[in-house]
Amino acid sequence: MSTAVVFFEVEILDAKTKEKLCFLDKVRNKLQRILYLPVPDPQWYPARQSIRLDPKGKSLKDEDVLQHLPVGTTATFYFRDLGAQISWVTVFLTEYTGPLVIYLLFYFRVPFIYAPKYDFTTSKHWVVHLACMCHSFHYMKRLLETLFVHRFSHGTMPLRNIFKNCTYYWGFAAWMAYYINHPLYTPPIYGEQQIRLALILFLFCQIGNFSIHIALRNLRPPGSKTRKIPYPTKNPFTWIFLLVSCPNYTYELGSWLGFTLMTQCLPVAFFTLVGFIQMTVWAKGKHRSYLKEFRDYPPLRSPIIPFIL
Amino acid sequence: MASSEEDGTVEEKENNNKKRTKSALTTAWLTFYNIAMTAGWLVLAMAMLRFYIKKGTHKGLYRSIARTLKFFQTFALVEVGHCAIGIVRTSVIVTGVQVCSRIFMVWLVASSIRQIQNEESVILFLVVWTVTEITRYSYYTFKLLNHLPYFVKWARYNFFIVLYPLGVIGELLSIYAALPFVRRSGMYSMRLPNKYNVSFDYYYCLIIVMLSYIPCKETVCLEPTFKLLQTSFSCKTHLTHSKGSKLAVRMRSINKKVIGSISSISENYG
């Protein structure tokens, strides 16, 4: 039996003004073809186009096939301009390289930060050296994960996010690094015990965070965009999936608590707090969308902190 | 089937009753609140006038009204709550920033830095605030009572043109006057070394506050006020079209070009 070739007629309206923007006849199945229209204005690149069935609804995906959408042979879509876009990878690389470099500038006491007599000196407290290693390790890990581990479901985000995110990361990094590497820095009150405990917590959570990222990556085969429920694997660090939906955020919080304890620095505590609030918002959103998408989602799980939050 | 239908309508009626009592309660509370605040600021205005007439000078005026001012200005925090629970249709952040900047001026500048309390700039912003708040709260009161005198409406929409810049000038000059005293006393500041490994200099904080008046007052006070005025004078269409029209113009030009080459596109898609 030969499959009949189905042609569609597509009209695209502006989502806000409902004006007819264009009309295409003899369109074949994939929505993707529409996105890659040879538009005269190079500004309207595909990542910026949001095409939807309903003006207030969700965007359709590139891979959506016209035949499977609830449209007749004449389809009406609504167009929305998402604004200038930038790729997630670019944003992550920029926002993580900043803190790495900035912290080191303060660590090496580059001129014009502290009093001139301290230029290029090093701190006499060994915890300061340890903190520098931990901080740098953390951001190096993030950079490598961005390049080799993470699989992003959306390619891009709005351009203004890069300014917002970089201000946040770079600003806080500078604020923290200034005090930790200050000539008048005061080491933790409980001394070696405190630092040792903090270091163990930090390393434990770093390994945990990495394990979760690997587990999430393995959930999704390369190139696919399927969504599945993450489950604990053989790696003990992933057993936290039994209790938490977003253990990567849990471990991240733990790492920064460790760093706060290690440096005993109020700006670090602030950074941890702000990060915790933001990650809780994200975790709750993710948890909610898991519950919506999967009927059999494990009921024992909390968004970010077992049993509590 | 008939009974379930009845149940449905009974429930609906109950819900409607609940909504009606809730909104009646809300209106009652808001009316009371706005009347109380109008009265409070009127009391402040009277006290200030009385002091000036009696003493002939503004020196010592702030001390005499400080407690009343603190009470009524701090009580305005309730308005943030109103926005948060939704009985007032304003953004929580906008209201929050406005109330916080007032509380900052009262508690952390005027009340805590005694040496500037006799400055003219302090009297300036006090007078401006008093007139503004009386106008604002009486406007809300009359609106809630569905009986808005034209004068009050006119005042609300026109006074701010003069009062707003005067208020900003008064506040900025007051903070500027406070700077040398803050520097000398080192108040609200923390220096290194300390066990929290943090430092804070109130002097530089005040300078940053002064600089931030420019962006903050524009986004938090001016823009919402402009929007309020425009919607009230039915210029809504003006606002919404201004954003959509740029896109519409662009898309119209694309539209023309695309329709012009429809045949070539359908060939590509065939």
Interface residues (C-beta under 8 A of the other chain):
Chain A: D14 K16 T17 E19 K20 L21 C22 F23 L24 D25 K26 V27 R28 R33 L37 P38 V39 P40 D41 W44 F79 D81 Y179 I180 H182 L184 Y185 T186 I189 T263 Q264 C265 L266 P267
Chain B: L192 P193 N194 K195 Y196 N197 V198 S199 G244 L247 A248 R250 M251 R252 S253 I254 N255 K257 V258 I259 I262 I265 S266 Y269 G270
